[in-house]
């Protein structure tokens, strides 16, 4: 069983939280074998995506978790 994870939720101001889209309770979890893999994945997820406009930010919240 993988022990180290990242929980992804939507920021309060994210329009995808609307009920007809993903909703307020949407979340996703990604699990990894070790802390290093998890931390590398978190760094990649947190980077500015190349197709975002300048000034746009990721509207997700990433939280490190462990079982």
N, C-alpha and C positions, 0 to 999 in steps of 0.2 A: 504494500500500500504506500502510495506517495504521501509524504508528510508535510511538505512545504507548499504553500499556495498563495495565489493572488485572488482576492475578491474584487470584482469590478461592479460598481454601481454607477448610477447617473447623478451628476451634480444637480443641485437644487434648481439651477437656472436652465437646465437642459430641456429644450422643447420636446425631446423624445419621451419625456415623462408624462406627456398628456395621455389620458385614458384610451384614446383611439389609436395611439401609437404603441409604445412599449409599456407605459404605465409607471406609476410611482414606485412599485415594488420590484422592478426588473433588476436582476443581478446575474452575474456569470462568475464561475470559479474555474481557475486553471491550476492544476496540481503538478508538482515537480519532485524529482527524487532527492534533491539536496538544495541547500540555501543558495549556493553559487548559481545554479541553473535558474532558480526563481529570481534572484537579484538581476541576472543578465536579462531575463525576459521582462522584468519590470522596467529596467532602463530602456529597453527597446519600445515597450508600450508607451512610455512617457515622452518619447521624442516627438518633436514637431513633425507631423506627416507631410511629405513633399507636396501633396495636392491641396493642402489647406492654404487659404489666402493668408497673406501676411497680416498679423494681428489676431487671427483666429486661434483659439486654444482648444485643446482636448477637453471635452465636457464630460469626462468620466472621472470617477474617483477610484484609485487603486489602493488596496489595503493588503499588507502582508499578513498571512494567517498561517497557523500550524495546527496540525491535529494533535 
